[in-house]
Amino acid sequence: MSRLTTHVLDTAHGRPGHGIELSLYKIVDNQRQHLVSKTTNDDGRCDGPLLEGAAFTEGVYELDFALGAYFRKLGVDLPQPNFLDVVTLRFGVADASKHYHVPLVASPWSYSTYRGS
C-alpha cells in the first residue's frame, strides 16, 4: 500500500514518544513545501499515515521532530541551548507505490533512523 508513516521511540525513558509535534515537507526546487503537521499518540505514532495514495509521490522529503520541546515537557534537565532541539530527517522516496516507514529513535543526546516496514 502506498503510504508514508513514522513513529518515535524515546530511548532515554524506554517508551514510545507521546505528544511529539512533527511536520512533513517536500523539497521542490530546493525549497521546503509544508505538507502536514501532526502529533504522536500514546504509541509514539500518528493516528494515520502522513501521506497516502496519490498524495504520496517520489521525491525528497524532510520530517521535523520537536524533540527539545518533548523532553522539556517531561522535565528533563536540558542545557540551554539544547543539544538536540528540532531533529530534521531528509530522505528520498524512489518508489511511491511502496510503504515507507521512517521511525526516529531518540534521547536528548542522540538519534537514529532507518527505513522500517
TAWOHU-V797272 format. One record per residue. SS is DSSP state (@ for helix, = for strand, . for the rest). D_CENTER is the distance of its C-alpha to the mean C-alpha in whole Angstrom. Layout:
SS_D_CENTER + SS_D_CENTER
This chain:
._20 + ._18 + =_14 + =_11 + =_9 + ._6 + =_7 + =_7 + =_10 + =_12 + ._15 + ._17 + ._18 + ._18 + =_16 + =_13 + ._11 + ._12 + ._12 + ._9 + =_9 + =_6 + =_7 + =_8 + =_11 + =_13 + =_15 + =_19 + ._22 + ._20 + =_19 + =_15 + =_16 + =_14 + =_13 + =_11 + =_10 + =_9 + =_10 + ._9 + ._13 + ._15 + ._14 + ._10 + =_9 + ._10 + ._13 + ._13 + ._12 + ._10 + =_13 + =_16 + @_19 + @_21 + @_18 + ._16 + ._18 + ._18 + =_17 + =_14 + =_11 + =_8 + =_5 + =_6 + =_5 + =_9 + @_10 + @_13 + @_14 + @_13 + @_15 + @_18 + @_18 + ._19 + ._21 + ._20 + ._23 + ._21 + ._23 + ._23 + ._21 + ._18 + ._18 + ._14 + ._13 + =_10 + =_8 + =_8 + =_7 + =_10 + =_11 + =_14 + =_15 + ._19 + ._19 + ._18 + ._20 + ._18 + =_15 + =_12 + =_10 + =_7 + =_7 + =_6 + =_10 + =_11 + ._14 + ._15 + ._17 + ._14 + =_11 + =_11 + =_9 + =_11 + =_12 + =_13 + ._15
